[in-house]
Amino acid sequence: EVLSAVDGEDALTILDSPEGKSIRAIVSDIEMPRMNGLKLAETVRARANLSRLPMVAVTTRFSDRDIEAGKRAGFDEYLEKFKPEQVASALQRMLASR
């Protein structure tokens, strides 16, 4: 099952809801309204109950600087958007190790 959020603030609302307790991974864009993906990752990593949740960024922002910012914010994987096979592979790998 996939839950969908329009931005980082919406994602946090879902994570704080009863249905959020079953979330096993986060896949997030970087560029979003209200709260971007970097701020979402930092916020998730700062919460003890979510700090180990696997997180994958999917984005068109792919410079070395962007990748470093994503890793620093807390993403486990930083992948190029529009390559669903890479996202699926990363999720399978991360979820298998949990």
Secondary structure as a PSIPRED ss2 file (coil, helix, strand):
# PSIPRED VFORMAT (PSIPRED V4.0)

   1 E C   1.000  0.000  0.000
   2 V C   1.000  0.000  0.000
   3 L C   1.000  0.000  0.000
   4 S C   1.000  0.000  0.000
   5 A C   1.000  0.000  0.000
   6 V C   1.000  0.000  0.000
   7 D C   1.000  0.000  0.000
   8 G H   0.000  1.000  0.000
   9 E H   0.000  1.000  0.000
  10 D H   0.000  1.000  0.000
  11 A H   0.000  1.000  0.000
  12 L H   0.000  1.000  0.000
  13 T H   0.000  1.000  0.000
  14 I H   0.000  1.000  0.000
  15 L H   0.000  1.000  0.000
  16 D H   0.000  1.000  0.000
  17 S C   1.000  0.000  0.000
  18 P H   0.000  1.000  0.000
  19 E H   0.000  1.000  0.000
  20 G H   0.000  1.000  0.000
  21 K H   0.000  1.000  0.000
  22 S H   0.000  1.000  0.000
  23 I C   1.000  0.000  0.000
  24 R C   1.000  0.000  0.000
  25 A C   1.000  0.000  0.000
  26 I E   0.000  0.000  1.000
  27 V E   0.000  0.000  1.000
  28 S E   0.000  0.000  1.000
  29 D C   1.000  0.000  0.000
  30 I C   1.000  0.000  0.000
  31 E C   1.000  0.000  0.000
  32 M C   1.000  0.000  0.000
  33 P C   1.000  0.000  0.000
  34 R C   1.000  0.000  0.000
  35 M C   1.000  0.000  0.000
  36 N C   1.000  0.000  0.000
  37 G H   0.000  1.000  0.000
  38 L H   0.000  1.000  0.000
  39 K H   0.000  1.000  0.000
  40 L H   0.000  1.000  0.000
  41 A H   0.000  1.000  0.000
  42 E H   0.000  1.000  0.000
  43 T H   0.000  1.000  0.000
  44 V H   0.000  1.000  0.000
  45 R H   0.000  1.000  0.000
  46 A H   0.000  1.000  0.000
  47 R C   1.000  0.000  0.000
  48 A C   1.000  0.000  0.000
  49 N C   1.000  0.000  0.000
  50 L C   1.000  0.000  0.000
  51 S C   1.000  0.000  0.000
  52 R C   1.000  0.000  0.000
  53 L C   1.000  0.000  0.000
  54 P C   1.000  0.000  0.000
  55 M E   0.000  0.000  1.000
  56 V E   0.000  0.000  1.000
  57 A E   0.000  0.000  1.000
  58 V E   0.000  0.000  1.000
  59 T E   0.000  0.000  1.000
  60 T C   1.000  0.000  0.000
  61 R C   1.000  0.000  0.000
  62 F C   1.000  0.000  0.000
  63 S C   1.000  0.000  0.000
  64 D H   0.000  1.000  0.000
  65 R H   0.000  1.000  0.000
  66 D H   0.000  1.000  0.000
  67 I H   0.000  1.000  0.000
  68 E H   0.000  1.000  0.000
  69 A H   0.000  1.000  0.000
  70 G H   0.000  1.000  0.000
  71 K H   0.000  1.000  0.000
  72 R H   0.000  1.000  0.000
  73 A H   0.000  1.000  0.000
  74 G C   1.000  0.000  0.000
  75 F C   1.000  0.000  0.000
  76 D C   1.000  0.000  0.000
  77 E E   0.000  0.000  1.000
  78 Y E   0.000  0.000  1.000
  79 L E   0.000  0.000  1.000
  80 E E   0.000  0.000  1.000
  81 K C   1.000  0.000  0.000
  82 F C   1.000  0.000  0.000
  83 K C   1.000  0.000  0.000
  84 P H   0.000  1.000  0.000
  85 E H   0.000  1.000  0.000
  86 Q H   0.000  1.000  0.000
  87 V H   0.000  1.000  0.000
  88 A H   0.000  1.000  0.000
  89 S H   0.000  1.000  0.000
  90 A H   0.000  1.000  0.000
  91 L H   0.000  1.000  0.000
  92 Q H   0.000  1.000  0.000
  93 R H   0.000  1.000  0.000
  94 M H   0.000  1.000  0.000
  95 L H   0.000  1.000  0.000
  96 A H   0.000  1.000  0.000
  97 S C   1.000  0.000  0.000
  98 R C   1.000  0.000  0.000
